[in-house]
């Protein structure tokens, strides 16, 4: 190597062959693929632009090879996929068959309307509006029963709670039940399986306590005045 020819003989003879270099350390050049000895990144193929002209041959500049060969365009992946399971791909929106998460567009070309988020937001606010009086009624009956209107029996309170809670469970939580059922059918058990089991068991237990309180031990029932008889749940 000399001041007039700043490239080594090895680099000069590599000018006409495909070489591999590191994007972060372009001084790294080798004829075989591998990892950069400096940073460990995979080496990328580079293509010489040719030897220069003049009294001294010059090593051509290194330019990255085009990723897609001319005349053979690579088909862009489209459709919807799961962030947790990228192997899942389907043409339209839906739920991942493995984990139940909402599928996202592979190529997000702008702001697309999230129909699932919009639907769940609507269900949330409607359920919250129903849950507020349900919470007040349940806490008043348990903590301050004297605040309830005179003549209002505990059985009536429980039927009112059932009437308010049922649409929240069945309508507000319906998408969770659908995903839980699908996970059982495909045997891809996930968090929606647990949610569906937990909510359905609690709701069915409450219905049994409301309709058939005598099936449970006396210690679990409210005994005493007629207007206070009912079930503790």
Secondary structure per residue as TSV (DSSP state, phi and psi in degrees):
chain	resnum	aa	ss	phi	psi
A	1	X	-	360.0	135.5
A	2	X	B	-131.5	165.5
A	3	X	T	-58.6	-30.6
A	4	X	T	-82.2	-20.4
A	5	X	B	-133.2	86.3
A	6	X	-	-76.8	9.3
A	7	X	S	-114.5	145.2
A	8	X	-	-73.9	164.3
A	9	X	H	-62.4	-35.3
A	10	X	H	-64.2	-42.6
A	11	X	H	-66.4	-35.0
A	12	X	H	-65.1	-44.7
A	13	X	H	-74.8	-16.8
A	14	X	G	-81.6	-6.7
A	15	X	G	-65.4	-28.6
A	16	X	G	-98.4	7.1
A	17	X	S	-120.4	161.3
A	18	X	-	-73.7	126.9
A	19	X	E	-123.6	166.4
A	20	X	E	-119.1	137.6
A	21	X	E	-139.6	166.8
A	22	X	-	-98.5	130.9
A	23	X	S	-61.5	-29.6
A	24	X	S	-90.3	-23.7
A	25	X	-	-132.5	80.3
A	26	X	T	-63.4	-13.8
A	27	X	T	-72.7	-15.2
A	28	X	-	-80.8	119.9
A	29	X	E	-140.0	134.2
A	30	X	E	-153.8	160.9
A	31	X	S	-86.4	-12.0
A	32	X	S	-116.1	148.5
A	33	X	-	-67.4	160.2
A	34	X	-	168.5	-155.3
A	35	X	B	-114.1	150.1
A	36	X	-	-66.8	128.0
A	37	X	T	-69.3	-13.9
A	38	X	T	-88.4	-49.0
A	39	X	T	-118.6	-10.5
A	40	X	-	85.4	-0.4
A	41	X	-	-69.9	149.5
A	42	X	B	-64.0	136.6
A	43	X	-	-72.6	145.1
A	44	X	E	-110.9	145.9
A	45	X	E	-67.3	142.6
A	46	X	E	-130.1	154.5
A	47	X	E	-121.7	125.7
A	48	X	E	-69.4	146.0
A	49	X	-	-88.0	-1.4
A	50	X	-	112.8	168.5
A	51	X	-	-88.3	144.1
A	52	X	-	-76.7	176.7
A	53	X	-	-109.7	162.1
A	54	X	S	132.1	-171.1
A	55	X	S	-66.4	-32.7
A	56	X	S	-118.4	133.2
A	57	X	-	-65.1	141.1
A	58	X	-	-121.1	142.1
A	59	X	-	-70.7	128.6
A	60	X	-	-67.0	155.2
A	61	X	-	-68.1	150.6
A	62	X	E	-93.5	127.8
A	63	X	E	-125.1	140.5
A	64	X	E	-63.7	142.9
A	65	X	-	-70.1	146.3
A	66	X	-	-63.6	138.7
A	67	X	S	-69.3	-35.0
A	68	X	S	-115.2	121.1
A	69	X	-	-61.6	147.1
A	70	X	T	-63.5	137.7
A	71	X	T	85.3	-7.5
A	72	X	-	-130.3	68.4
A	73	X	-	-64.7	139.8
A	74	X	-	-86.0	127.1
A	75	X	-	-66.0	125.1
A	76	X	-	-72.3	138.7
A	77	X	-	-73.0	134.2
A	78	X	-	-130.9	-179.8
A	79	X	S	99.6	-157.5
A	80	X	E	-123.9	141.6
A	81	X	E	-137.2	168.8
A	82	X	-	-99.0	132.6
A	83	X	S	-61.0	-29.8
A	84	X	S	-90.1	-22.1
A	85	X	-	-133.9	80.4
A	86	X	T	-63.9	-13.2
A	87	X	T	-74.0	-14.7
A	88	X	-	-79.1	126.5
A	89	X	E	-146.7	128.9
A	90	X	E	-143.6	157.2
A	91	X	S	-66.6	-31.3
A	92	X	S	-123.2	173.4
A	93	X	-	-67.2	162.1
A	94	X	-	167.9	-154.9
A	95	X	B	-116.3	148.1
A	96	X	-	-67.7	129.5
A	97	X	T	-69.6	-11.2
A	98	X	T	-97.1	-47.9
A	99	X	T	-115.5	-11.0
A	100	X	-	85.4	-2.6
A	101	X	-	-68.0	155.3
A	102	X	B	-69.2	134.0
A	103	X	-	-73.4	147.4
A	104	X	E	-117.1	149.5
A	105	X	E	-64.3	138.3
A	106	X	S	-66.7	-48.6
A	107	X	S	-109.2	95.0
A	108	X	-	-79.1	95.2
A	109	X	-	-93.1	56.5
A	110	X	S	118.2	-176.2
A	111	X	-	-80.1	109.1
A	112	X	-	-101.4	144.7
A	113	X	-	-69.9	127.5
A	114	X	-	-90.3	96.9
A	115	X	H	-66.9	-35.6
A	116	X	H	-67.2	-42.8
A	117	X	H	-62.7	-41.6
A	118	X	H	-62.9	-43.2
A	119	X	H	-66.2	-44.1
A	120	X	H	-67.8	-33.5
A	121	X	H	-64.6	-41.9
A	122	X	H	-64.1	-44.2
A	123	X	H	-63.3	-37.2
A	124	X	H	-63.6	-48.6
A	125	X	H	-69.5	-37.4
A	126	X	H	-65.5	-43.2
A	127	X	H	-65.5	-37.2
A	128	X	H	-64.6	-38.1
A	129	X	H	-65.7	-33.1
A	130	X	H	-79.6	-33.9
A	131	X	H	-70.6	-31.0
A	132	X	H	-58.2	-53.9
A	133	X	H	-66.7	-30.8
A	134	X	H	-63.0	-42.9
A	135	X	H	-63.9	-44.7
A	136	X	H	-63.0	-43.5
A	137	X	H	-65.1	-44.5
A	138	X	H	-66.2	-43.6
A	139	X	H	-69.5	-35.7
A	140	X	H	-66.0	-43.1
A	141	X	H	-65.3	-32.9
A	142	X	H	-85.3	-40.3
A	143	X	H	-100.2	-37.4
A	144	X	-	-133.4	68.1
A	145	X	G	-63.4	-23.1
A	146	X	G	-67.3	-17.0
A	147	X	G	-79.4	-13.8
A	148	X	S	-70.7	153.1
A	149	X	-	-58.3	145.2
A	150	X	T	-62.7	137.8
A	151	X	T	85.2	-0.9
A	152	X	-	-86.0	110.2
A	153	X	-	-77.4	160.4
A	154	X	H	-65.4	-32.9
A	155	X	H	-62.8	-39.4
A	156	X	H	-65.7	-40.0
A	157	X	H	-61.7	-43.1
A	158	X	H	-67.0	-37.4
A	159	X	H	-67.5	-34.9
A	160	X	H	-66.4	-40.5
A	161	X	H	-63.9	-41.3
A	162	X	H	-62.3	-41.3
A	163	X	H	-64.5	-38.0
A	164	X	H	-78.0	-36.0
A	165	X	H	-77.8	-31.8
A	166	X	H	-60.9	-47.5
A	167	X	H	-64.3	-30.3
A	168	X	I	-66.3	-43.0
A	169	X	I	-70.9	-51.5
A	170	X	I	-80.6	-41.0
A	171	X	I	-87.7	-49.3
A	172	X	I	-63.8	-37.0
A	173	X	T	-99.7	11.2
A	174	X	H	-57.6	-44.3
A	175	X	H	-57.7	-32.5
A	176	X	H	-70.4	-38.3
A	177	X	H	-65.9	-38.5
A	178	X	H	-62.2	-46.0
A	179	X	H	-68.0	-35.5
A	180	X	H	-65.3	-43.5
A	181	X	H	-64.8	-40.3
A	182	X	H	-64.6	-36.6
A	183	X	H	-66.3	-32.0
A	184	X	H	-73.9	-41.0
A	185	X	H	-63.1	-41.4
A	186	X	H	-88.6	-6.2
A	187	X	T	59.7	31.3
A	188	X	-	-103.9	74.5
A	189	X	-	-66.9	134.5
A	190	X	-	-147.5	-163.8
A	191	X	H	-66.0	-28.7
A	192	X	H	-69.7	-27.0
A	193	X	H	-62.8	-45.1
A	194	X	H	-65.7	-42.0
A	195	X	H	-62.6	-46.6
A	196	X	H	-62.1	-42.1
A	197	X	H	-65.2	-46.8
A	198	X	H	-63.1	-46.1
A	199	X	H	-69.8	-43.4
A	200	X	H	-66.7	-39.0
A	201	X	H	-64.3	-44.1
A	202	X	H	-64.3	-39.9
A	203	X	H	-68.9	-43.9
A	204	X	H	-66.0	-36.3
A	205	X	H	-62.9	-41.1
A	206	X	H	-66.6	-38.2
A	207	X	H	-64.9	-42.7
A	208	X	H	-62.2	-39.8
A	209	X	H	-67.8	-32.2
A	210	X	H	-75.7	-42.8
A	211	X	H	-88.0	-34.3
A	212	X	-	-129.3	63.7
A	213	X	G	-66.0	-24.6
A	214	X	G	-72.9	-9.4
A	215	X	G	-73.4	-15.1
A	216	X	S	-103.5	156.6
A	217	X	-	-60.0	152.8
A	218	X	G	-58.9	-29.9
A	219	X	G	-63.6	-21.4
A	220	X	G	-92.2	-0.9
A	221	X	E	-108.8	154.2
A	222	X	E	-85.6	114.3
A	223	X	-	-109.6	157.5
A	224	X	S	134.8	-131.2
A	225	X	S	-64.1	148.3
A	226	X	G	-58.9	-38.9
A	227	X	G	-75.2	-8.0
A	228	X	G	-109.1	2.4
A	229	X	-	-71.4	143.9
A	230	X	E	171.8	-152.2
A	231	X	E	-129.6	137.1
A	232	X	-	-88.5	108.7
A	233	X	-	-157.1	360.0
